[in-house]
Amino acid sequence: MGVEAVGLVAGAMTTAAFVPQAWKTWRTRSAQDFSLALLVLLVAGNSLWLGYGLLKGATGLVAANIVTVPLTAFILSVKLRRG
């Protein structure tokens, strides 16, 4: 497996980890169990990873974070609106 393939698989797995939680948040309209600090740091950190991936031309980082940032931002927005 090549280096880029490892990045793509890792990105797919870590991004997929957020899908069930985002779905649950969508269904329940609640992010009560999440720490606000966790969500803020995740959105900021994943946004920076996305920027870094774009600057470096790292397909795996871009692909993963272009999905992860909106997922985590959605959960954060629910947290901010509803607790």
C-alpha positions in Angstrom: 0.0 0.0 0.0 1.4 3.4 -1.0 1.8 6.4 1.3 -1.2 8.2 -0.3 -3.3 5.1 0.1 -2.5 5.0 3.8 -3.6 8.6 4.1 -6.8 8.0 2.2 -7.7 5.0 4.3 -6.9 6.8 7.6 -8.9 9.8 6.5 -11.9 7.7 5.5 -11.8 5.9 8.9 -11.5 8.9 11.1 -14.1 10.8 9.0 -16.5 7.8 9.2 -16.2 7.8 13.0 -18.1 11.1 13.0 -21.0 10.0 10.8 -22.9 8.0 13.5 -22.6 10.9 15.9 -23.7 13.5 13.4 -26.6 11.3 12.4 -27.6 10.9 16.1 -27.3 14.7 16.6 -29.5 15.2 13.6 -32.2 12.8 14.8 -32.2 14.0 18.4 -31.4 17.7 17.7 -29.2 17.5 20.8 -25.4 17.7 21.3 -25.8 17.9 25.1 -23.3 15.1 25.7 -20.5 16.9 23.8 -18.0 19.2 25.5 -18.1 22.6 23.9 -14.3 22.8 24.1 -14.0 19.5 22.3 -16.1 20.6 19.4 -14.5 24.0 19.1 -11.0 22.4 19.0 -12.1 19.7 16.5 -13.6 22.3 14.1 -10.5 24.5 14.4 -8.0 21.7 14.2 -9.8 19.9 11.3 -10.0 23.3 9.5 -6.3 23.8 9.9 -5.7 20.2 8.6 -7.8 21.0 5.6 -5.8 24.2 4.9 -2.5 22.3 5.4 -3.7 19.5 3.0 -4.6 22.1 0.4 -1.3 23.9 0.7 0.7 20.6 0.6 -1.5 19.0 -2.1 -2.2 16.1 0.2 -5.3 14.4 -1.3 -5.9 12.3 1.8 -6.0 15.2 4.2 -8.2 17.3 1.9 -10.6 14.5 1.2 -11.0 13.6 4.9 -11.3 17.1 6.2 -13.6 18.5 3.5 -16.1 16.0 5.0 -15.1 16.1 8.7 -15.2 19.9 9.0 -18.9 20.2 8.1 -19.8 17.2 10.2 -18.1 18.6 13.3 -19.3 22.1 12.5 -22.9 20.8 12.3 -22.6 19.2 15.8 -21.0 22.4 17.2 -23.9 24.5 15.7 -26.4 22.2 17.4 -24.5 22.5 20.7 -24.4 26.2 20.5 -28.1 26.5 19.7 -29.6 23.8 21.9 -27.0 22.7 24.4 
